[in-house]
Amino acid sequence: MEISNCIICGKMFRHDGREAKHCTECHAVHEAKLRAVKDVILSNPGLTVQEASEKSGASYKLIMEWIKEGRILR
């Protein structure tokens, strides 16, 4: 087990060595935001990233990060 600091809240957390960025609590919030963005995109095909950001409440930067990671397809 390794220890890291959450990039969102700064709290220390243990993880199994994979690329963990978030503590358990922030990870749950992060995944809920991702689900909300995906739902907005599915309900409104053709949205720009900025429009998806405005409708979902997730930041433009975060949505772009998910696109780069392949978690959201353009």
Distance bins in CASP14 RR format, pairs under 12 A and 6 or more apart:
PFRMAT RR
TARGET T0000
AUTHOR 0000-0000-0000
RMODE 2
METHOD distances of the structure
MODEL  1
1 12 0 0 0 0 0 1 0 0 0 0 0
1 13 0 0 0 0 0 1 0 0 0 0 0
1 14 1 0 1 0 0 0 0 0 0 0 0
1 15 1 0 0 1 0 0 0 0 0 0 0
1 16 1 0 0 1 0 0 0 0 0 0 0
1 17 1 0 0 1 0 0 0 0 0 0 0
1 18 0 0 0 0 0 1 0 0 0 0 0
1 20 0 0 0 0 0 1 0 0 0 0 0
2 12 0 0 0 0 0 1 0 0 0 0 0
2 13 0 0 0 0 1 0 0 0 0 0 0
2 14 1 0 0 1 0 0 0 0 0 0 0
2 15 1 0 1 0 0 0 0 0 0 0 0
2 16 1 0 0 1 0 0 0 0 0 0 0
2 17 1 0 1 0 0 0 0 0 0 0 0
2 18 0 0 0 0 1 0 0 0 0 0 0
2 19 0 0 0 0 0 1 0 0 0 0 0
2 20 1 0 0 1 0 0 0 0 0 0 0
3 10 0 0 0 0 0 1 0 0 0 0 0
3 11 0 0 0 0 0 1 0 0 0 0 0
3 12 1 0 1 0 0 0 0 0 0 0 0
3 13 1 0 0 1 0 0 0 0 0 0 0
3 14 1 0 1 0 0 0 0 0 0 0 0
3 15 1 0 0 1 0 0 0 0 0 0 0
3 16 0 0 0 0 0 1 0 0 0 0 0
3 17 0 0 0 0 0 1 0 0 0 0 0
3 20 0 0 0 0 0 1 0 0 0 0 0
3 23 0 0 0 0 0 1 0 0 0 0 0
4 10 0 0 0 0 1 0 0 0 0 0 0
4 11 0 0 0 0 1 0 0 0 0 0 0
4 12 1 0 0 1 0 0 0 0 0 0 0
4 13 1 0 0 1 0 0 0 0 0 0 0
4 14 0 0 0 0 1 0 0 0 0 0 0
4 15 1 0 0 1 0 0 0 0 0 0 0
4 16 0 0 0 0 0 1 0 0 0 0 0
4 17 0 0 0 0 1 0 0 0 0 0 0
4 18 0 0 0 0 0 1 0 0 0 0 0
4 19 0 0 0 0 1 0 0 0 0 0 0
4 20 1 0 1 0 0 0 0 0 0 0 0
4 21 1 0 0 1 0 0 0 0 0 0 0
4 22 0 0 0 0 1 0 0 0 0 0 0
4 23 0 0 0 0 1 0 0 0 0 0 0
4 26 0 0 0 0 0 1 0 0 0 0 0
4 27 0 0 0 0 0 1 0 0 0 0 0
5 11 1 0 0 1 0 0 0 0 0 0 0
5 12 1 0 1 0 0 0 0 0 0 0 0
5 13 1 0 0 1 0 0 0 0 0 0 0
5 14 0 0 0 0 0 1 0 0 0 0 0
5 15 0 0 0 0 0 1 0 0 0 0 0
5 20 0 0 0 0 0 1 0 0 0 0 0
5 21 0 0 0 0 1 0 0 0 0 0 0
5 22 0 0 0 0 0 1 0 0 0 0 0
5 23 0 0 0 0 1 0 0 0 0 0 0
5 26 0 0 0 0 0 1 0 0 0 0 0
6 12 1 0 0 1 0 0 0 0 0 0 0
6 13 1 0 1 0 0 0 0 0 0 0 0
6 14 0 0 0 0 0 1 0 0 0 0 0
6 15 0 0 0 0 0 1 0 0 0 0 0
6 20 0 0 0 0 1 0 0 0 0 0 0
6 21 1 0 0 1 0 0 0 0 0 0 0
6 22 1 0 1 0 0 0 0 0 0 0 0
6 23 1 0 1 0 0 0 0 0 0 0 0
6 24 0 0 0 0 1 0 0 0 0 0 0
6 25 0 0 0 0 1 0 0 0 0 0 0
6 26 1 0 1 0 0 0 0 0 0 0 0
6 27 0 0 0 0 1 0 0 0 0 0 0
6 28 0 0 0 0 0 1 0 0 0 0 0
6 29 0 0 0 0 0 1 0 0 0 0 0
6 30 0 0 0 0 1 0 0 0 0 0 0
7 13 0 0 0 0 0 1 0 0 0 0 0
7 19 0 0 0 0 0 1 0 0 0 0 0
7 20 0 0 0 0 1 0 0 0 0 0 0
7 21 1 0 1 0 0 0 0 0 0 0 0
7 22 1 0 0 1 0 0 0 0 0 0 0
7 23 0 0 0 0 1 0 0 0 0 0 0
7 26 0 0 0 0 1 0 0 0 0 0 0
7 27 0 0 0 0 0 1 0 0 0 0 0
7 30 0 0 0 0 1 0 0 0 0 0 0
7 62 0 0 0 0 0 1 0 0 0 0 0
7 65 0 0 0 0 0 1 0 0 0 0 0
8 20 0 0 0 0 0 1 0 0 0 0 0
8 21 0 0 0 0 1 0 0 0 0 0 0
8 22 1 0 1 0 0 0 0 0 0 0 0
8 23 1 0 0 1 0 0 0 0 0 0 0
8 24 0 0 0 0 0 1 0 0 0 0 0
8 25 0 0 0 0 1 0 0 0 0 0 0
8 26 1 0 1 0 0 0 0 0 0 0 0
8 27 0 0 0 0 1 0 0 0 0 0 0
8 28 0 0 0 0 0 1 0 0 0 0 0
8 29 1 0 0 1 0 0 0 0 0 0 0
8 30 1 0 0 1 0 0 0 0 0 0 0
8 33 0 0 0 0 0 1 0 0 0 0 0
8 59 0 0 0 0 0 1 0 0 0 0 0
8 62 0 0 0 0 0 1 0 0 0 0 0
9 21 0 0 0 0 0 1 0 0 0 0 0
9 22 0 0 0 0 1 0 0 0 0 0 0
9 23 1 0 0 1 0 0 0 0 0 0 0
9 24 0 0 0 0 0 1 0 0 0 0 0
9 25 1 0 0 1 0 0 0 0 0 0 0
9 26 1 0 1 0 0 0 0 0 0 0 0
9 27 0 0 0 0 0 1 0 0 0 0 0
9 29 0 0 0 0 1 0 0 0 0 0 0
9 30 0 0 0 0 0 1 0 0 0 0 0
10 21 0 0 0 0 0 1 0 0 0 0 0
10 22 0 0 0 0 1 0 0 0 0 0 0
10 23 1 0 0 1 0 0 0 0 0 0 0
10 25 0 0 0 0 0 1 0 0 0 0 0
10 26 0 0 0 0 1 0 0 0 0 0 0
11 22 0 0 0 0 1 0 0 0 0 0 0
11 23 1 0 1 0 0 0 0 0 0 0 0
11 24 0 0 0 0 1 0 0 0 0 0 0
11 25 1 0 0 1 0 0 0 0 0 0 0
11 26 1 0 0 1 0 0 0 0 0 0 0
11 27 0 0 0 0 0 1 0 0 0 0 0
12 20 0 0 0 0 0 1 0 0 0 0 0
12 23 0 0 0 0 1 0 0 0 0 0 0
12 24 0 0 0 0 0 1 0 0 0 0 0
13 20 1 0 0 1 0 0 0 0 0 0 0
13 21 0 0 0 0 0 1 0 0 0 0 0
13 22 1 0 0 1 0 0 0 0 0 0 0
13 23 1 0 1 0 0 0 0 0 0 0 0
13 24 1 0 0 1 0 0 0 0 0 0 0
13 25 0 0 0 0 1 0 0 0 0 0 0
13 26 0 0 0 0 1 0 0 0 0 0 0
13 27 0 0 0 0 1 0 0 0 0 0 0
14 20 0 0 0 0 1 0 0 0 0 0 0
14 23 0 0 0 0 1 0 0 0 0 0 0
14 24 0 0 0 0 1 0 0 0 0 0 0
15 21 0 0 0 0 1 0 0 0 0 0 0
15 22 0 0 0 0 1 0 0 0 0 0 0
15 23 0 0 0 0 1 0 0 0 0 0 0
15 24 0 0 0 0 1 0 0 0 0 0 0
15 27 0 0 0 0 1 0 0 0 0 0 0
18 27 0 0 0 0 0 1 0 0 0 0 0
19 69 0 0 0 0 0 1 0 0 0 0 0
20 26 0 0 0 0 0 1 0 0 0 0 0
20 27 0 0 0 0 1 0 0 0 0 0 0
20 30 0 0 0 0 0 1 0 0 0 0 0
21 27 0 0 0 0 1 0 0 0 0 0 0
21 30 0 0 0 0 1 0 0 0 0 0 0
21 31 0 0 0 0 0 1 0 0 0 0 0
21 62 0 0 0 0 0 1 0 0 0 0 0
21 65 0 0 0 0 0 1 0 0 0 0 0
21 69 0 0 0 0 0 1 0 0 0 0 0
22 28 0 0 0 0 1 0 0 0 0 0 0
22 29 0 0 0 0 1 0 0 0 0 0 0
22 30 1 0 1 0 0 0 0 0 0 0 0
22 31 0 0 0 0 1 0 0 0 0 0 0
22 32 0 0 0 0 0 1 0 0 0 0 0
22 33 0 0 0 0 0 1 0 0 0 0 0
22 34 0 0 0 0 0 1 0 0 0 0 0
23 29 0 0 0 0 1 0 0 0 0 0 0
23 30 0 0 0 0 0 1 0 0 0 0 0
24 30 0 0 0 0 0 1 0 0 0 0 0
24 31 0 0 0 0 0 1 0 0 0 0 0
25 31 0 0 0 0 0 1 0 0 0 0 0
25 32 0 0 0 0 0 1 0 0 0 0 0
26 32 0 0 0 0 0 1 0 0 0 0 0
26 33 0 0 0 0 0 1 0 0 0 0 0
27 33 0 0 0 0 0 1 0 0 0 0 0
27 34 0 0 0 0 0 1 0 0 0 0 0
28 34 0 0 0 0 0 1 0 0 0 0 0
28 35 0 0 0 0 0 1 0 0 0 0 0
29 35 0 0 0 0 0 1 0 0 0 0 0
29 36 0 0 0 0 0 1 0 0 0 0 0
29 58 0 0 0 0 0 1 0 0 0 0 0
29 62 0 0 0 0 0 1 0 0 0 0 0
30 36 0 0 0 0 0 1 0 0 0 0 0
30 37 0 0 0 0 0 1 0 0 0 0 0
30 58 0 0 0 0 1 0 0 0 0 0 0
30 59 0 0 0 0 0 1 0 0 0 0 0
30 62 0 0 0 0 1 0 0 0 0 0 0
30 65 0 0 0 0 0 1 0 0 0 0 0
30 66 0 0 0 0 1 0 0 0 0 0 0
30 69 0 0 0 0 0 1 0 0 0 0 0
30 71 0 0 0 0 0 1 0 0 0 0 0
31 37 0 0 0 0 0 1 0 0 0 0 0
31 38 0 0 0 0 0 1 0 0 0 0 0
31 58 0 0 0 0 0 1 0 0 0 0 0
31 66 0 0 0 0 0 1 0 0 0 0 0
31 71 0 0 0 0 1 0 0 0 0 0 0
32 38 0 0 0 0 0 1 0 0 0 0 0
32 39 0 0 0 0 0 1 0 0 0 0 0
32 56 0 0 0 0 0 1 0 0 0 0 0
32 57 0 0 0 0 0 1 0 0 0 0 0
32 58 0 0 0 0 1 0 0 0 0 0 0
33 39 0 0 0 0 0 1 0 0 0 0 0
33 40 0 0 0 0 0 1 0 0 0 0 0
33 52 0 0 0 0 0 1 0 0 0 0 0
33 53 0 0 0 0 0 1 0 0 0 0 0
33 56 1 0 0 1 0 0 0 0 0 0 0
33 57 1 0 0 1 0 0 0 0 0 0 0
33 58 1 0 1 0 0 0 0 0 0 0 0
33 59 0 0 0 0 1 0 0 0 0 0 0
33 62 1 0 0 1 0 0 0 0 0 0 0
33 63 0 0 0 0 1 0 0 0 0 0 0
33 65 0 0 0 0 0 1 0 0 0 0 0
33 66 0 0 0 0 1 0 0 0 0 0 0
33 71 0 0 0 0 0 1 0 0 0 0 0
33 72 0 0 0 0 0 1 0 0 0 0 0
34 40 0 0 0 0 0 1 0 0 0 0 0
34 41 0 0 0 0 0 1 0 0 0 0 0
34 52 0 0 0 0 0 1 0 0 0 0 0
34 56 0 0 0 0 1 0 0 0 0 0 0
34 57 0 0 0 0 0 1 0 0 0 0 0
34 58 1 0 0 1 0 0 0 0 0 0 0
34 62 0 0 0 0 1 0 0 0 0 0 0
34 63 0 0 0 0 1 0 0 0 0 0 0
34 65 0 0 0 0 0 1 0 0 0 0 0
34 66 1 0 0 1 0 0 0 0 0 0 0
34 67 0 0 0 0 0 1 0 0 0 0 0
34 69 0 0 0 0 0 1 0 0 0 0 0
34 70 0 0 0 0 0 1 0 0 0 0 0
34 71 1 0 0 1 0 0 0 0 0 0 0
34 72 1 0 0 1 0 0 0 0 0 0 0
35 41 0 0 0 0 0 1 0 0 0 0 0
35 42 0 0 0 0 0 1 0 0 0 0 0
35 56 0 0 0 0 1 0 0 0 0 0 0
35 58 0 0 0 0 0 1 0 0 0 0 0
35 66 0 0 0 0 0 1 0 0 0 0 0
35 71 0 0 0 0 0 1 0 0 0 0 0
35 72 0 0 0 0 0 1 0 0 0 0 0
36 42 0 0 0 0 0 1 0 0 0 0 0
36 43 0 0 0 0 0 1 0 0 0 0 0
36 52 0 0 0 0 1 0 0 0 0 0 0
36 53 0 0 0 0 0 1 0 0 0 0 0
36 55 0 0 0 0 1 0 0 0 0 0 0
36 56 1 0 1 0 0 0 0 0 0 0 0
36 57 1 0 0 1 0 0 0 0 0 0 0
36 58 1 0 0 1 0 0 0 0 0 0 0
36 62 0 0 0 0 0 1 0 0 0 0 0
36 63 0 0 0 0 0 1 0 0 0 0 0
36 66 0 0 0 0 0 1 0 0 0 0 0
36 72 0 0 0 0 0 1 0 0 0 0 0
37 43 0 0 0 0 0 1 0 0 0 0 0
37 44 0 0 0 0 0 1 0 0 0 0 0
37 47 0 0 0 0 1 0 0 0 0 0 0
37 49 0 0 0 0 1 0 0 0 0 0 0
37 51 0 0 0 0 0 1 0 0 0 0 0
37 52 1 0 1 0 0 0 0 0 0 0 0
37 53 0 0 0 0 1 0 0 0 0 0 0
37 54 0 0 0 0 0 1 0 0 0 0 0
37 55 0 0 0 0 1 0 0 0 0 0 0
37 56 1 0 1 0 0 0 0 0 0 0 0
37 57 0 0 0 0 1 0 0 0 0 0 0
37 58 1 0 1 0 0 0 0 0 0 0 0
37 59 0 0 0 0 0 1 0 0 0 0 0
37 60 0 0 0 0 0 1 0 0 0 0 0
37 62 0 0 0 0 1 0 0 0 0 0 0
37 63 1 0 1 0 0 0 0 0 0 0 0
37 64 0 0 0 0 0 1 0 0 0 0 0
37 65 0 0 0 0 0 1 0 0 0 0 0
37 66 1 0 0 1 0 0 0 0 0 0 0
37 67 0 0 0 0 0 1 0 0 0 0 0
37 71 0 0 0 0 1 0 0 0 0 0 0
37 72 1 0 0 1 0 0 0 0 0 0 0
37 73 0 0 0 0 0 1 0 0 0 0 0
38 44 0 0 0 0 0 1 0 0 0 0 0
38 47 0 0 0 0 0 1 0 0 0 0 0
38 52 0 0 0 0 1 0 0 0 0 0 0
38 55 0 0 0 0 0 1 0 0 0 0 0
38 56 0 0 0 0 1 0 0 0 0 0 0
38 58 0 0 0 0 0 1 0 0 0 0 0
38 63 0 0 0 0 0 1 0 0 0 0 0
38 66 0 0 0 0 1 0 0 0 0 0 0
38 67 0 0 0 0 0 1 0 0 0 0 0
38 70 0 0 0 0 0 1 0 0 0 0 0
38 71 0 0 0 0 1 0 0 0 0 0 0
38 72 1 0 0 1 0 0 0 0 0 0 0
38 73 0 0 0 0 1 0 0 0 0 0 0
39 47 0 0 0 0 0 1 0 0 0 0 0
39 52 0 0 0 0 0 1 0 0 0 0 0
39 55 0 0 0 0 1 0 0 0 0 0 0
39 56 1 0 0 1 0 0 0 0 0 0 0
39 57 0 0 0 0 0 1 0 0 0 0 0
39 58 0 0 0 0 0 1 0 0 0 0 0
39 72 0 0 0 0 0 1 0 0 0 0 0
40 46 0 0 0 0 0 1 0 0 0 0 0
40 47 1 0 0 1 0 0 0 0 0 0 0
40 48 0 0 0 0 0 1 0 0 0 0 0
40 49 0 0 0 0 0 1 0 0 0 0 0
40 51 0 0 0 0 1 0 0 0 0 0 0
40 52 1 0 1 0 0 0 0 0 0 0 0
40 53 0 0 0 0 1 0 0 0 0 0 0
40 54 0 0 0 0 1 0 0 0 0 0 0
40 55 1 0 1 0 0 0 0 0 0 0 0
40 56 1 0 1 0 0 0 0 0 0 0 0
40 57 0 0 0 0 1 0 0 0 0 0 0
40 58 0 0 0 0 1 0 0 0 0 0 0
40 63 0 0 0 0 1 0 0 0 0 0 0
40 72 0 0 0 0 0 1 0 0 0 0 0
41 47 1 0 0 1 0 0 0 0 0 0 0
41 48 0 0 0 0 0 1 0 0 0 0 0
41 49 0 0 0 0 1 0 0 0 0 0 0
41 51 0 0 0 0 1 0 0 0 0 0 0
41 52 1 0 1 0 0 0 0 0 0 0 0
41 53 0 0 0 0 0 1 0 0 0 0 0
41 55 0 0 0 0 1 0 0 0 0 0 0
41 56 0 0 0 0 1 0 0 0 0 0 0
41 58 0 0 0 0 0 1 0 0 0 0 0
41 63 0 0 0 0 1 0 0 0 0 0 0
41 66 0 0 0 0 0 1 0 0 0 0 0
41 67 0 0 0 0 0 1 0 0 0 0 0
41 71 0 0 0 0 0 1 0 0 0 0 0
41 72 1 0 0 1 0 0 0 0 0 0 0
41 73 0 0 0 0 1 0 0 0 0 0 0
41 74 0 0 0 0 1 0 0 0 0 0 0
42 52 0 0 0 0 0 1 0 0 0 0 0
42 55 0 0 0 0 0 1 0 0 0 0 0
42 56 0 0 0 0 0 1 0 0 0 0 0
42 72 0 0 0 0 0 1 0 0 0 0 0
42 73 0 0 0 0 0 1 0 0 0 0 0
43 51 0 0 0 0 0 1 0 0 0 0 0
43 52 0 0 0 0 0 1 0 0 0 0 0
43 55 0 0 0 0 1 0 0 0 0 0 0
43 56 0 0 0 0 0 1 0 0 0 0 0
44 51 1 0 0 1 0 0 0 0 0 0 0
44 52 1 0 0 1 0 0 0 0 0 0 0
44 54 0 0 0 0 0 1 0 0 0 0 0
44 55 1 0 0 1 0 0 0 0 0 0 0
44 56 0 0 0 0 1 0 0 0 0 0 0
45 51 0 0 0 0 0 1 0 0 0 0 0
45 52 0 0 0 0 0 1 0 0 0 0 0
45 73 0 0 0 0 0 1 0 0 0 0 0
45 74 0 0 0 0 0 1 0 0 0 0 0
46 52 0 0 0 0 1 0 0 0 0 0 0
46 55 0 0 0 0 0 1 0 0 0 0 0
46 74 0 0 0 0 1 0 0 0 0 0 0
47 53 0 0 0 0 1 0 0 0 0 0 0
47 54 0 0 0 0 1 0 0 0 0 0 0
47 55 1 0 0 1 0 0 0 0 0 0 0
47 56 0 0 0 0 1 0 0 0 0 0 0
47 63 0 0 0 0 0 1 0 0 0 0 0
47 72 0 0 0 0 0 1 0 0 0 0 0
47 74 0 0 0 0 0 1 0 0 0 0 0
48 54 0 0 0 0 1 0 0 0 0 0 0
48 55 0 0 0 0 0 1 0 0 0 0 0
48 60 0 0 0 0 1 0 0 0 0 0 0
48 63 0 0 0 0 0 1 0 0 0 0 0
48 64 0 0 0 0 0 1 0 0 0 0 0
48 67 0 0 0 0 0 1 0 0 0 0 0
48 74 0 0 0 0 0 1 0 0 0 0 0
49 55 0 0 0 0 0 1 0 0 0 0 0
49 56 0 0 0 0 0 1 0 0 0 0 0
49 58 0 0 0 0 1 0 0 0 0 0 0
49 59 0 0 0 0 0 1 0 0 0 0 0
49 60 1 0 1 0 0 0 0 0 0 0 0
49 61 0 0 0 0 1 0 0 0 0 0 0
49 62 0 0 0 0 0 1 0 0 0 0 0
49 63 1 0 1 0 0 0 0 0 0 0 0
49 64 1 0 0 1 0 0 0 0 0 0 0
49 65 0 0 0 0 0 1 0 0 0 0 0
49 66 0 0 0 0 1 0 0 0 0 0 0
49 67 1 0 0 1 0 0 0 0 0 0 0
49 68 0 0 0 0 0 1 0 0 0 0 0
49 72 0 0 0 0 1 0 0 0 0 0 0
49 74 0 0 0 0 1 0 0 0 0 0 0
50 56 0 0 0 0 0 1 0 0 0 0 0
50 57 0 0 0 0 0 1 0 0 0 0 0
50 58 0 0 0 0 0 1 0 0 0 0 0
50 59 0 0 0 0 0 1 0 0 0 0 0
50 60 1 0 0 1 0 0 0 0 0 0 0
50 61 0 0 0 0 0 1 0 0 0 0 0
50 63 0 0 0 0 1 0 0 0 0 0 0
50 64 0 0 0 0 0 1 0 0 0 0 0
51 57 0 0 0 0 0 1 0 0 0 0 0
51 58 0 0 0 0 0 1 0 0 0 0 0
51 60 0 0 0 0 0 1 0 0 0 0 0
51 63 0 0 0 0 0 1 0 0 0 0 0
52 58 1 0 0 1 0 0 0 0 0 0 0
52 59 0 0 0 0 0 1 0 0 0 0 0
52 60 0 0 0 0 1 0 0 0 0 0 0
52 62 0 0 0 0 0 1 0 0 0 0 0
52 63 1 0 1 0 0 0 0 0 0 0 0
52 64 0 0 0 0 0 1 0 0 0 0 0
52 66 0 0 0 0 0 1 0 0 0 0 0
52 67 0 0 0 0 0 1 0 0 0 0 0
52 72 0 0 0 0 1 0 0 0 0 0 0
52 74 0 0 0 0 0 1 0 0 0 0 0
53 59 1 0 0 1 0 0 0 0 0 0 0
53 60 1 0 1 0 0 0 0 0 0 0 0
53 61 0 0 0 0 1 0 0 0 0 0 0
53 62 0 0 0 0 1 0 0 0 0 0 0
53 63 1 0 1 0 0 0 0 0 0 0 0
53 64 0 0 0 0 1 0 0 0 0 0 0
53 65 0 0 0 0 0 1 0 0 0 0 0
53 66 0 0 0 0 0 1 0 0 0 0 0
53 67 0 0 0 0 0 1 0 0 0 0 0
53 72 0 0 0 0 0 1 0 0 0 0 0
54 60 0 0 0 0 1 0 0 0 0 0 0
54 63 0 0 0 0 0 1 0 0 0 0 0
55 63 0 0 0 0 0 1 0 0 0 0 0
56 62 0 0 0 0 1 0 0 0 0 0 0
56 63 1 0 0 1 0 0 0 0 0 0 0
56 66 0 0 0 0 0 1 0 0 0 0 0
56 72 0 0 0 0 0 1 0 0 0 0 0
57 63 0 0 0 0 1 0 0 0 0 0 0
58 64 0 0 0 0 0 1 0 0 0 0 0
58 65 0 0 0 0 1 0 0 0 0 0 0
58 66 0 0 0 0 1 0 0 0 0 0 0
58 67 0 0 0 0 0 1 0 0 0 0 0
58 71 0 0 0 0 0 1 0 0 0 0 0
58 72 0 0 0 0 0 1 0 0 0 0 0
59 65 0 0 0 0 1 0 0 0 0 0 0
59 66 0 0 0 0 0 1 0 0 0 0 0
60 66 0 0 0 0 0 1 0 0 0 0 0
60 67 0 0 0 0 0 1 0 0 0 0 0
61 67 0 0 0 0 0 1 0 0 0 0 0
61 68 0 0 0 0 0 1 0 0 0 0 0
62 68 0 0 0 0 0 1 0 0 0 0 0
62 69 0 0 0 0 0 1 0 0 0 0 0
62 71 0 0 0 0 0 1 0 0 0 0 0
62 72 0 0 0 0 0 1 0 0 0 0 0
63 69 0 0 0 0 0 1 0 0 0 0 0
63 70 0 0 0 0 0 1 0 0 0 0 0
63 71 0 0 0 0 1 0 0 0 0 0 0
63 72 1 0 0 1 0 0 0 0 0 0 0
63 73 0 0 0 0 0 1 0 0 0 0 0
63 74 0 0 0 0 0 1 0 0 0 0 0
64 70 0 0 0 0 0 1 0 0 0 0 0
64 71 0 0 0 0 0 1 0 0 0 0 0
64 72 0 0 0 0 1 0 0 0 0 0 0
64 74 0 0 0 0 0 1 0 0 0 0 0
65 71 0 0 0 0 1 0 0 0 0 0 0
65 72 0 0 0 0 1 0 0 0 0 0 0
66 72 1 0 1 0 0 0 0 0 0 0 0
66 73 0 0 0 0 1 0 0 0 0 0 0
66 74 0 0 0 0 0 1 0 0 0 0 0
67 73 1 0 0 1 0 0 0 0 0 0 0
67 74 1 0 1 0 0 0 0 0 0 0 0
68 74 0 0 0 0 0 1 0 0 0 0 0
END
